[in-house]
Amino acid sequence: MKKLLLSLVLVGSSLFAQKIEFEEYTLSNGLHVILHQDNTAPVVTTSVMYHVGSKDEQVGKTGFAHFFEHLLFEGTHNIQRGEWFKIVSSHGGRNNANTTADRTYYYETFPSNNLEIGLWMESDRMLQPIINDIGVETQKEVVKEEKRQRLDNQPYGRFAYGEALSPHVFEKHPYRWSVIGSFEDLSSAKLEDFQYFSKKYYVPNNAVLVVAGDFKKDEVKKLIDQYFGIIPRGAEVKKSFPKEDPITKEKRVTEYDSNIQIPLLAINYRTSDNKSKDAYALDMLSTYLTGGKSSVLYKKYVDETKQALQIFAFNRQQEDYGIYTIGVLPQGKVSLETLENEIQKDIEKVQNNLISEQDYQKLLNTVENNFVAQRSGVENIAHALADAYMLQGDTNKVNTELDMYHSVTRQDIQNVAKKYLGKNQRVIVNYLPQADNAETKK
């Protein structure tokens, strides 16, 4: 009876995972355009994703991509400094931007009668941004304050933002530095360095434009050609990154954080890129282990043995490599060594045994619900379309991704646990309070 109910829930979820209709084409200057028309609500999202992230930076010049996330709000030849957000809000809109190791994403959501404003603003940002000493110095202070708040003064901030993790998992690839980068690098950079970075990466042939929501296709195509068609094509953006050697011997490191009182054990593994079936199986393994309070490791360590205050696992999917992490905060005097040994036994269970059919069905149900939630609303759909095109290499993956999850079997989950979570492939990070460091030095 339970299996029947689970199956019915899965069928119900599938009905809501409707196909996302879209049209795509490329302008003569290389800008890829994706249109998703949905006239059910009078809102529209205009977004641009540039294929530039922290991995495109150079040693000694890190933090540029994240810096540009801020810098390109400084203004354009038509939008005065400090006016960007005022224009958006005064026309009933909202906007934001974010940066990862692989891409930078900007978007505006307006009432649909203000669609043209969004297109004009993003095209002007691409065509003629103002990059001068005033804007650079202003945003240096903004980024410096952000780093203080998110990394330097935030408990577990250096771990969460990769500064205390990535350098130990990657030795050659530029994934080894954090997205926020080094403020020393930004401070020493010259105006010409930022202007070069802009000219190289923020060009139409290195971007995708997505318009999602309430519009008429014929009208929006004319506007896109009017605003974006005139932007000159940039030089070809060539990408070539060093390959990592396989991790064949366990690595142990210690990091310290003066903002925490409870140590963190992080067991990390380098995994596949985000396009392979293995990435989906690792996602499902992560959900199985720590996805919610009913997950295997949460029930064991937090509820039953009460050895942990919190336990989590995540599969950080990236374009070239991923990181799979299991993290745990100990309860009371439970040692990190004890938790490490116990978690290793749990990993070996998954490596040596198939998860139960009931757990597998529950896992599929959770995956489907998360999938549907992540594609609700035109903002989420616009982001998903851009991501599928730029980072997955196929826009239609917004419609086939759920099938990929469905194709993952219990055997596949066991196989990725064996393939990637070997004891000799671990990078153990003991993330400790600063006081422990002081005692060690004594």
Disulfide bonds with the S-S distance in Angstrom:
none
